[in-house]
Amino acid sequence: MDSSEPTDLRNALQQAGWRFTPQRALVYEYLRSTDSHPTAEQVFAAVRQRLMNISLATVYKALEALVDAGLAARLADDAGGPVRYDGRSQPHYHLRCERTGQLRDLPLEYDPGLLEKLAPELVAQLRQQGFEIVGHRLEVIGRFRESVETDDT
């Protein structure tokens, strides 16, 4: 990252109550540059190539700040696998390999009205209960071909 600080990153962090730091900027830059949905340890390994004295704790704190500021998403694995991070903050869908935990973006346009199309009665019922729907997530779970081919069981 060059000496000119990205104004939008600085503003988003400050609005969320976080300070802008070069370490946070580097973590953000890395997340925006990859489609791999890395774990914190993978982010650490990547940014450490450019900033040798960064610690894993600093990377975790940077990821927390970016998620809190709405600049990244924290993607937990219900099966107990490692948490992954997504630098693409606009709503979109994912594919997850149930064996490896690998995540990929699903090449399908996000539809903010999907729930209304799938279950309009449920949406109406939730509204009657005072629940305001502000978004949704869709994750297709399966096995990537390379995962199936390399499985020895």
N, C-alpha and C positions, 0 to 999 in steps of 0.2 A: 504494500500500500504506500502511496507517495505521501508527501507532507501535507497535501490538501485534504482536509477532513471532509468526508461526505456529510453535507448539511442535513440531509434527511435522516441519516443514522443518528447524528448528534441530537436532532430535535426529537426523534422518537424515543431515544433513551431518556432524555431530560423530561419529557412529558410523562414517562412512566416512573420517574423518580430515580433514575440511574445516571451516573456520570459517564461521559464518553471517555474511553481509554483506547490507546493504540492496540491493546490486547483484544478488546471487544471488537474493534474494527477489523482486526485480522481474522478473528473467528467468524465474524459476519461475512467477510470477503470469501473465506473458504466455503462456508455453507452455500453462498450464492453461486459458487463456481462448480459445484458438484451436484449430480443427480442421484448419488448413491445413498442418501439418507443415512449418514454415518452415525456411529455411536460416539459418545464423548471421548472415548479412548482413541478412536480413529481420527476425530477432529484434532485431538492433542498431538498425535503422531504427525499429522499433516502440517499443522501450524508450527510445530517445533522445528521443522526444517528451515523455517524463516526466522524464528525467534527462539533461539536455543534455551534461554533462561525462563521460558514460560512454564508454569507448573500445571499439573492436571487439575488442581483445585481452582486455579485461575480460569481454566477452560470451562469447568463446570459453572463457575460464577458468571462467566461471559454468556454461556448458553442460557442460564437462568434469566439474565438481563434481557437477552434478545427475545426469549419467549414471552417474558413479562411485557415487553414493549410491542409485541405483536409482529415482530420481524422474522420470527422463526416459529416452528411448531415442534412440540415435544410429542413423539409418537411412541406410546407404551405398547408393549407386547403382552396381550392377555395370557399367553402361554408361559409367561415368566422370562422371556428372552430379554436382551438388553434394550434399554430405551434408545431410540434413534431420533435424529433431529432433521428437520426439513427447512431449508432456507427459502423455500417458495411459500410465502405467507398467504397468497390468495387461495381461496377454497378450491380443492381438487380431490380426486379420488386416488386410492392406492391398491396395488396388488401386494400381497404378503405371502412369501413361501413359508409354509408351516414347518418345514424341516430346518431351514437355515435362518429364518427370521428376516431374510433379505426383503427390502421394500423397493418397489418401483412405482412411478407415477402411472396411473391408468390413463390411457389416451382417450378420455371421454370428457366432453365439456361438462363442467359443473352446472347442475340445474337447481337453482334456489327453490323451485316449485316442485321438486321431486316428491316430497312427502305428501303434498296436496294431491298429486297425481296417483300415488300408490294407495293412500288411505285417507281420503278426504274426511271421512267420519271420525277417524282418530284425531286429526288436526282440529276439527270442530270441538271434539270432546275435551282436548287439552286446553283449548282457548276458554271453554266454559269453566274449567277448573282454575283459570287464572294463570295458565302456563303460556309464556310467550316464547315461541320457537324463534331462535336467532340464527340457526344454521343446522347442518347435519354433516355426518361423516359416513363415508362408504369405503369399506375395505374388502376387497375380494381375496379370499384365502384359498390357497391351493399349493401346488408344487411346480416350480420352474423345471423345465425339461432337464437342464443340466443337473439339478438336484436329484431327480428321479434316476437318471442314468448313472450317477456316481454313488447311489445308495447301495450299500453292501448287504442290507438286511432283507 
